[in-house]
Amino acid sequence: MWFEDFAPGQRWETATRTVTEAEIIDFASQWDKQSFHLDPEAARDSIFGGLIASGFHTLVITFDLVLSMGVWNESSQGSPGMEDVRWLRPVRPGDTLKVMFEVVSVRPSSSRPDRGYVVWDHTCLNQADEPVLTFRSTGISLRRPGA
C-alpha cells in the first residue's frame, strides 16, 4: 500500500505467534539480563511468579507480526519514532500473541511531496484477548509512483 491508500480508521489483525521459554531466555541473554527473563527458578521468586518475556522482546515480536502483514512494506521509508509505549501485562512462555493496528491519521509531508506521515495505534493481545502492549508510531510512506 502507498500513502494514498491509508485512511483514519482502517484496521488490521495479524496472524498469531506463540512465545517459547527458549526464545524468552535467548532474547534476554543478549538484551535484557534481568533474572525474571533469564532464570525460571529465580523468576518464581520474583514479583511475576515465573519467567516473563522482556518488554522489548514483546515489542520486537509485535513489530515482526505487523511487518509480516506487508501492509506498508513497499512504501515504508522508516519512522521518526513512537510514543506512549505501555507494557500492560507480562508475556509468559506459551502465550500466543497477535496485534491489532489501526490508522489514526494521515498527513502529506510539507517539505517532500513524494511522501506523507501515517500515525498508527498498535495493541498486542494475548490468547485471552487481553492487551499486553500498546504504542503509537508514525510511519513515513511514499506516495504511489506517478501520483
N, C-alpha and C positions, 0 to 999 in steps of 0.2 A: 504494500500500500504506500501511497505517496501523501504528502502533506494535505492535498485537496480532498483526500478520501476520509480524513478524520473529522469527526464532529462530536461536540459535547454529548455525553450520554451513551455513546457506543460502549458496549461491554463485551468482554471475552472471558471464557473459563478455560484454564489449561488442562492438560492431562494430569495424572497423579504420579507421585513418586513416593516410595516407601524408604524411610531413612533407616539405615542399619547401625548397629553398635560399632562395627568395624570402621565405617566411614566417619562416624562422630569422633572416634578416638584418633583416626588418621588426620582429620582436619585439625583437631585440637593440638595434636603433637607438633604440627607445623605452625599454627597461627594463634592459638588461644590456650595456653598451657595451664589452665586452672584445673584443679583436681576433679571437680564435678563434671568436667568434659573428658577427662583422661582416664580416670580410675573408677570402675564401677563400685569397688568396695568403699573407697573414700567418699564417693558420691552418695552412698547410702546414709552416711553420717552428716551430709550437708543439709542445708535448708530445703533442698529439692528432693531429698529422699531417694535419689537414684541418678543415674547418668543422664545428662541432657546435652543436646547439641549447643554449640556456641551460637549466639545470636547472629554473628557474622556468617556462620555456616548456613543458617536458615535464610539469611539474606541472599547468599550466593545461590542456594537451591531455588529460591523464589525467582531470581533473575534468570537462571537457566531454564526454568519451566516457561517463563514468559518468552524468552528468546526462541525456544523450541517451537512456539506457535508460528513464528515467521511473520507476524503482523506488520512490523516496520523494518524488517531486515534489509530490504532493497533500498530504502530511503534514509536509513539512520546515518546521522553524522555525529553521533555521540550525545553527550548530555552535559549541561553546565552544573548539574547537581541534583541532590534530593534533599528533602526536608521531612520533618515530623516522623522520623523512624521510631517505631514503638514495638518493643518485644512484649507481647501480652500474655503469653503462656509458654512454658518450656516445651521444647520438642524432644521427644524421647525415642529410644530405639523402637522400631516397629510402627511409629507414627507414619501415616500416609498423608502427604501434603498435596494441595492444589492451590491455584491462585486465581482470584477474580481480579480483573483490572479494567479500568474504565477511563475514558477520555473526559477530563474535567473542562479543559479549554483549549482553544487553538488560536494562534496569533501569528500573522505573517511577520517575518523579520523586516524591520525598518531600514536596515543597512545592507541586507543581502537579499535581493528579490528572488533568488533561486531556492529559498528555504523558509521554514517557519518553525514555531515552537509549539509543541504539544505537551500539555500538562496531564499527567496520569495519576490516578489513585490505585494503589495495589493493596490487596488483602490476601494474605496467605492463611489458609484454613487447614485444620487437621481433619482426620477421618470422621469426627463428630460435628463437622462444620463449625468448629469454634475458631475464631481468629487467633493466630499465634504471632502474626507480624503485620503491621501496616506501615505504609510510607507513601509519600507523594514524590514524583520525579518529573523532571522536564526533559523532553527529548527534542533534538533538533532533527527535523525531517526535510529532505529535499522535495521540491515541487516535481510533479511529473515532467519528464523531459518533453520539451516543446510546449509546455503550458504557459 
